[in-house]
Amino acid sequence: MLAHRGAPISRPGLISRPGRKLTGLSRDASGITLIEVLIASAVVGIAAIGLALMFAHGQAFIAGEGDNRVAVYLAQQKIELSRAQGFTALTVGTTTELFNSALCSGTCGGVAIVASNAFYTRTTVVDLVCGDDYTTTTGCPSSPPQAKRITVTVQSAPKEARQVILTAVLANR
């Protein structure tokens, strides 16, 4: 037996203040209460919902950037084809091509497929510009020689309305 201010105290009972025993929930503090479990579940649930939303937004961003990458590839392809033709073979004017999803998945080997259900629209504009100022299309002097400006615009499906524009200049030298 222990003594507290001269009064004997029994070992099994806990005392909060002199002379009062602790009772109820605070007596057995080793267990987890139902309220604590509910609060912990709510915190974990909110964190899981936030993590799921983050993954959903990330997946949408990756899919959108994949479409943009294909549009850039199609524009670069047309610029390279125009450069390979050479200055004299490149005709001035506007052409529009429609590409379906078979080209976009890479199963066509880079060959353009024209389809009525277009996934991408590629518009190529070739115009004559001055050799020293690539923005001027009229009134160019004879020296330096003229150049051809190639502007390729690739637009993805109308629901996304993404657009890629590449411009290159081919000089007659």
C-alpha positions as CSV (number, residue, x, y, z in Angstrom):
1,M,0.0,0.0,0.0
2,L,1.1,3.5,-0.8
3,A,0.5,6.5,1.3
4,H,-0.8,9.8,0.0
5,R,-0.8,12.6,2.5
6,G,-1.0,10.1,5.2
7,A,-4.0,8.2,3.7
8,P,-3.4,4.7,2.4
9,I,-4.1,4.2,-1.4
10,S,-4.9,0.9,-3.0
11,R,-2.9,0.0,-6.1
12,P,-5.7,-1.0,-8.6
13,G,-7.5,2.4,-8.5
14,L,-6.1,5.5,-10.2
15,I,-6.5,8.9,-8.6
16,S,-7.0,12.1,-10.6
17,R,-7.3,14.4,-7.6
18,P,-6.7,13.5,-4.1
19,G,-9.5,11.2,-3.1
20,R,-11.3,10.8,-6.5
21,K,-11.0,7.7,-8.7
22,L,-10.9,7.8,-12.5
23,T,-13.8,6.0,-14.1
24,G,-15.3,5.4,-17.6
25,L,-13.3,5.8,-20.9
26,S,-10.3,7.5,-19.4
27,R,-9.6,4.6,-17.2
28,D,-8.7,2.2,-20.1
29,A,-6.8,4.4,-22.5
30,S,-5.1,1.6,-24.4
31,G,-8.0,1.0,-26.9
32,I,-9.1,3.1,-29.9
33,T,-12.5,4.6,-29.8
34,L,-15.0,4.5,-32.6
35,I,-14.8,8.3,-33.1
36,E,-11.1,8.1,-33.6
37,V,-11.5,5.4,-36.2
38,L,-14.1,7.5,-38.1
39,I,-11.9,10.6,-38.1
40,A,-8.9,8.6,-39.4
41,S,-11.1,7.0,-42.1
42,A,-12.3,10.4,-43.2
43,V,-8.8,11.8,-43.5
44,V,-7.6,8.7,-45.5
45,G,-10.7,8.9,-47.7
46,I,-10.1,12.6,-48.5
47,A,-6.4,11.9,-49.3
48,A,-7.4,9.0,-51.6
49,I,-10.0,11.1,-53.5
50,G,-7.3,13.8,-54.0
51,L,-4.9,11.3,-55.3
52,A,-7.4,9.8,-57.7
53,L,-8.3,13.3,-59.0
54,M,-4.6,14.1,-59.5
55,F,-4.1,10.9,-61.6
56,A,-7.2,11.6,-63.7
57,H,-6.0,15.2,-64.5
58,G,-2.5,13.8,-65.3
59,Q,-3.9,11.2,-67.7
60,A,-5.9,13.8,-69.5
61,F,-2.8,16.0,-69.8
62,I,-0.7,13.2,-71.2
63,A,-3.4,12.3,-73.8
64,G,-3.7,15.9,-74.9
65,E,0.1,16.2,-75.3
66,G,0.1,13.0,-77.3
67,D,-2.3,14.6,-79.8
68,N,-0.1,17.8,-79.9
69,R,3.0,15.7,-80.6
70,V,1.3,14.0,-83.6
71,A,0.2,17.4,-84.9
72,V,3.8,18.6,-84.7
73,Y,5.0,15.5,-86.5
74,L,2.6,16.0,-89.3
75,A,3.6,19.7,-89.7
76,Q,7.3,18.8,-89.7
77,Q,6.7,16.0,-92.2
78,K,5.1,18.4,-94.7
79,I,7.9,21.0,-94.3
80,E,10.5,18.3,-95.0
81,L,8.6,17.0,-98.0
82,S,8.4,20.6,-99.4
83,R,12.1,21.1,-98.9
84,A,12.9,17.8,-100.6
85,Q,10.9,18.9,-103.7
86,G,13.1,21.9,-104.1
87,F,12.4,25.5,-104.9
88,T,11.3,25.2,-108.5
89,A,9.0,22.2,-108.0
90,L,7.2,23.8,-105.1
91,T,4.0,25.3,-106.4
92,V,2.5,28.5,-104.9
93,G,-1.0,27.9,-103.4
94,T,-3.0,26.3,-100.6
95,T,-3.6,22.6,-100.1
96,T,-5.6,20.9,-97.4
97,E,-5.3,17.2,-96.3
98,L,-7.4,15.2,-93.9
99,F,-5.8,12.4,-91.8
100,N,-7.7,9.7,-90.0
101,S,-6.7,8.0,-86.8
102,A,-4.9,5.1,-88.7
103,L,-2.0,7.5,-89.5
104,C,-1.9,8.8,-86.0
105,S,-1.4,5.4,-84.5
106,G,1.6,4.9,-86.7
107,T,0.4,1.8,-88.5
108,C,0.6,3.4,-91.9
109,G,4.4,3.8,-92.0
110,G,4.2,7.5,-92.4
111,V,2.0,7.5,-95.6
112,A,-0.9,9.9,-95.5
113,I,-4.3,8.4,-95.6
114,V,-7.1,10.7,-96.8
115,A,-10.4,9.9,-95.2
116,S,-13.8,11.4,-94.8
117,N,-13.8,11.0,-91.0
118,A,-10.8,13.3,-90.4
119,F,-8.9,13.3,-87.1
120,Y,-6.3,15.9,-88.2
121,T,-6.5,18.6,-90.9
122,R,-3.3,19.8,-92.4
123,T,-3.3,23.0,-94.4
124,T,-0.2,24.1,-96.3
125,V,0.2,27.6,-97.7
126,V,3.1,28.3,-100.1
127,D,3.6,31.9,-101.2
128,L,6.3,34.0,-102.7
129,V,8.2,36.4,-100.4
130,C,11.1,38.8,-100.8
131,G,14.5,37.2,-100.3
132,D,15.6,39.8,-97.7
133,D,12.3,40.2,-95.9
134,Y,10.2,37.0,-95.5
135,T,7.1,38.9,-94.4
136,T,6.7,40.9,-97.6
137,T,4.8,39.2,-100.4
138,T,4.5,42.0,-103.0
139,G,6.8,44.6,-104.5
140,C,10.0,42.5,-104.1
141,P,13.1,43.7,-105.9
142,S,14.8,41.3,-108.3
143,S,17.9,41.1,-106.1
144,P,18.2,39.2,-103.8
145,P,16.1,36.5,-105.5
146,Q,12.6,35.6,-104.3
147,A,11.9,33.0,-101.7
148,K,9.0,30.8,-100.9
149,R,7.4,30.8,-97.5
150,I,5.8,27.5,-96.4
151,T,3.3,27.7,-93.6
152,V,1.8,24.4,-92.3
153,T,-1.2,24.5,-90.0
154,V,-2.3,21.2,-88.4
155,Q,-5.5,21.2,-86.4
156,S,-6.7,18.3,-84.4
157,A,-10.4,17.1,-84.1
158,P,-12.9,19.9,-83.6
159,K,-13.7,18.8,-80.0
160,E,-10.2,19.7,-78.9
161,A,-9.5,22.5,-81.4
162,R,-5.7,22.4,-80.9
163,Q,-3.6,24.0,-83.6
164,V,0.1,23.7,-84.5
165,I,1.6,26.2,-87.0
166,L,5.1,25.8,-88.5
167,T,6.7,28.2,-91.0
168,A,9.8,27.6,-93.1
169,V,11.4,29.6,-95.9
170,L,12.9,28.1,-99.1
171,A,15.3,30.4,-100.9
172,N,16.1,30.3,-104.7
173,R,19.9,30.3,-104.6
